[in-house]
């Protein structure tokens, strides 16, 4: 079975640290991961530079990443204006965050649920108006779907309702996002089943999980058992949401790729090459903590390195 690991480090990872990685280093990172077999990379977000200066060069990164054969180039957009910029730059996958916690939504994108649904509809109309040969995948990330550091528990009924509204507004797909690292495997299984039942199997294929409390890979496995085929991860575990206090720690790409490979899933990723990408990030961000058990321990002796 093939599983897509979507690398979100250049966006979710870098937006959460103060330092700005040089454009040349970002390009080297993206090129090296693509060469290692990573087939989708979220290269940045189209937010105003004064809010996240780390993302000011996203248009240039989209243009560069589009020159890499076989790479799906994704970008996060906060609203329809950001989507217009992303489409103009050439992004072929757009993701907009719709937080299940309205308090988080107001802090993150300064919009209520109703206002975000209106933005989703406007983006869907932009995508629908594109020429037939310019296919763009439009996804809504249901942020704080498993809990919020501001509001606490988030009712599952609210997540299901927002998933239904997002699809009705024109989203091709929704993604369940554990923005704050609150999820547990039982909750992942339960919510995936409920959302799939509400919007259809084809509308929910991906999870964005954080490892804040050490349950990231366990939650990923729970998602796999419920039919998820796309898992977000960040090289070295960089990342978190700057507008959700305490939301740290994406799943480590290297650990996830190793787990999937060891279990016999096909990711298309060369593990040895992937481990070496860390050197690019470490050199560009000296002193920045990079996480991951597999990079520290090394690949096991006797591991069959051939693709599953």
ZAMARGU-4260 file (C-alpha; in steps of 0.2 Angstrom, whole numbers, plus 5000, padded with zeros to 4 digits):
<rodrens>
0) 5000/5000/5000 | 5006/5017/4996 | 5006/5031/5009 | 5010/5049/5004 | 5021/5059/5017
5) 5018/5077/5014 | 5033/5087/5021 | 5027/5103/5030 | 5043/5109/5037 | 5046/5123/5026
10) 5030/5130/5031 | 5024/5124/5048 | 5042/5121/5054 | 5049/5138/5049 | 5034/5149/5054
15) 5037/5144/5072 | 5055/5149/5074 | 5061/5167/5075 | 5075/5166/5063 | 5073/5167/5044
20) 5081/5153/5034 | 5089/5160/5018 | 5081/5157/5002 | 5095/5147/4995 | 5095/5135/5010
25) 5076/5133/5008 | 5078/5128/4990 | 5092/5116/4994 | 5081/5108/5008 | 5066/5106/4995
30) 5078/5099/4982 | 5086/5087/4993 | 5069/5080/5000 | 5062/5078/4983 | 5078/5069/4977
35) 5076/5058/4992 | 5058/5053/4986 | 5047/5065/4995 | 5033/5068/4983 | 5024/5083/4991
40) 5031/5098/5000 | 5021/5112/5008 | 5034/5126/5003 | 5026/5140/5013 | 5011/5151/5016
45) 5004/5166/5008 | 5002/5177/5023 | 5007/5195/5025 | 5026/5197/5027 | 5024/5208/5042
50) 5014/5194/5051 | 5026/5180/5046 | 5042/5187/5039 | 5049/5169/5038 | 5036/5166/5024
55) 5040/5182/5013 | 5049/5172/5000 | 5035/5159/4997 | 5031/5164/4979 | 5049/5162/4974
60) 5049/5145/4982 | 5034/5140/4973 | 5041/5145/4957 | 5057/5135/4961 | 5049/5120/4967
65) 5038/5119/4951 | 5054/5116/4942 | 5057/5099/4951 | 5049/5085/4941 | 5036/5075/4950
70) 5034/5086/4965 | 5017/5092/4971 | 5019/5110/4977 | 5008/5114/4991 | 5005/5131/5000
75) 4994/5137/5014 | 4983/5152/5012 | 4973/5161/5025 | 4960/5168/5014 | 4954/5171/4996
80) 4967/5185/4994 | 4981/5174/4999 | 4974/5161/4987 | 4975/5173/4973 | 4993/5176/4976
85) 4996/5157/4978 | 4988/5153/4961 | 4997/5167/4953 | 5013/5160/4959 | 5009/5143/4952
90) 5004/5133/4968 | 4994/5117/4963 | 4988/5112/4980 | 4980/5125/4992 | 4976/5122/5010
95) 4966/5134/5021 | 4965/5132/5040 | 4947/5131/5047 | 4949/5130/5066 | 4936/5120/5075
100) 4939/5132/5090 | 4932/5149/5085 | 4943/5157/5098 | 4959/5150/5089 | 4951/5155/5072
105) 4950/5173/5078 | 4968/5173/5084 | 4975/5163/5069 | 4966/5171/5054 | 4955/5184/5063
110) 4939/5177/5056 | 4924/5168/5063 | 4918/5152/5057 | 4905/5160/5046 | 4918/5172/5039
115) 4930/5157/5035 | 4916/5147/5026 | 4914/5163/5015 | 4932/5163/5011 | 4932/5144/5007
120) 4918/5147/4995 | 4927/5162/4987 | 4943/5151/4985 | 4932/5137/4978 | 4925/5149/4965
125) 4943/5155/4960 | 4949/5137/4958 | 4933/5132/4948 | 4936/5147/4936 | 4954/5140/4931
130) 4957/5133/4914 | 4954/5114/4913 | 4972/5110/4911 | 4977/5120/4927 | 4971/5107/4940
135) 4972/5114/4958 | 4968/5103/4973 | 4959/5113/4986 | 4959/5106/5004 | 4952/5113/5021
140) 4963/5109/5036 | 4951/5107/5051 | 4963/5115/5064 | 4962/5111/5083 | 4950/5096/5078
145) 4956/5087/5093 | 4957/5100/5106 | 4963/5118/5108 | 4975/5126/5120 | 4963/5141/5122
150) 4946/5133/5123 | 4951/5116/5129 | 4940/5101/5123 | 4932/5104/5106 | 4915/5095/5103
155) 4916/5082/5089 | 4899/5087/5083 | 4907/5104/5079 | 4921/5096/5069 | 4909/5086/5059
160) 4898/5101/5056 | 4912/5112/5050 | 4918/5097/5038 | 4901/5096/5031 | 4900/5115/5028
165) 4918/5116/5021 | 4913/5103/5008 | 4897/5111/5004 | 4906/5127/5001 | 4917/5119/4988
170) 4932/5111/4996 | 4938/5095/4987 | 4944/5087/5003 | 4946/5090/5022 | 4961/5086/5033
175) 4960/5083/5052 | 4973/5093/5061 | 4979/5090/5078 | 4986/5108/5080 | 4989/5107/5098
180) 4995/5089/5101 | 4979/5084/5111 | 4974/5069/5101 | 4975/5051/5106 | 4973/5035/5095
185) 4955/5032/5101 | 4950/5049/5097 | 4958/5049/5080 | 4949/5033/5075 | 4932/5040/5082
190) 4934/5057/5073 | 4940/5050/5057 | 4925/5038/5056 | 4913/5051/5060 | 4919/5064/5047
195) 4920/5050/5034 | 4902/5045/5037 | 4897/5064/5036 | 4907/5069/5020 | 4911/5053/5012
200) 4927/5042/5011 | 4935/5052/4997 | 4934/5068/5006 | 4945/5063/5020 | 4962/5055/5017
205) 4974/5065/5027 | 4980/5069/5045 | 4991/5083/5051 | 4997/5077/5068 | 5009/5085/5081
210) 5020/5075/5093 | 5018/5087/5108 | 5014/5073/5120 | 5023/5059/5112 | 5008/5051/5103
215) 5011/5057/5086 | 5016/5041/5078 | 5003/5031/5088 | 4990/5043/5081 | 4997/5041/5064
220) 4995/5022/5065 | 4977/5024/5071 | 4974/5035/5056 | 4982/5022/5044 | 4970/5009/5052
225) 4956/5020/5047 | 4961/5021/5029 | 4971/5037/5029 | 4983/5038/5015 | 4992/5055/5017
230) 5001/5060/5033 | 5009/5077/5036 | 5027/5078/5044 | 5041/5090/5047 | 5059/5086/5045
235) 5067/5086/5062 | 5051/5089/5070 | 5051/5108/5067 | 5035/5117/5070 | 5020/5121/5079
240) 5007/5135/5078 | 5012/5152/5083 | 4994/5157/5088 | 4991/5142/5099 | 5001/5143/5115
245) 5011/5127/5118 | 5007/5119/5101 | 5024/5112/5098 | 5032/5097/5089 | 5026/5091/5072
250) 5028/5072/5068 | 5046/5069/5063 | 5047/5065/5045 | 5062/5054/5047 | 5053/5044/5061
255) 5037/5042/5051 | 5046/5037/5035 | 5056/5024/5045 | 5040/5017/5054 | 5030/5016/5037
260) 5045/5007/5028 | 5047/4995/5042 | 5029/4991/5042 | 5030/4987/5023 | 5021/5003/5017
265) 5027/5011/5001 | 5032/5029/5003 | 5045/5030/4988 | 5057/5038/5001 | 5076/5033/5002
270) 5079/5033/5020 | 5097/5036/5019 | 5095/5051/5008 | 5082/5058/5019 | 5093/5057/5035
275) 5106/5067/5026 | 5094/5082/5022 | 5095/5086/5041 | 5113/5092/5038 | 5106/5106/5026
280) 5093/5112/5039 | 5106/5111/5053 | 5119/5121/5044 | 5106/5134/5039 | 5099/5135/5057
285) 5114/5132/5069 | 5108/5129/5086 | 5090/5126/5082 | 5084/5110/5090 | 5081/5095/5078
290) 5071/5080/5085 | 5069/5062/5080 | 5073/5045/5087 | 5078/5037/5071 | 5091/5050/5066
295) 5099/5049/5083 | 5099/5030/5084 | 5103/5026/5065 | 5094/5014/5054 | 5094/4996/5061
300) 5107/4984/5054 | 5099/4972/5042 | 5085/4984/5037 | 5079/4980/5019 | 5081/4997/5011
305) 5072/4993/4996 | 5055/5001/4993 | 5041/4990/4999
</rodrens>
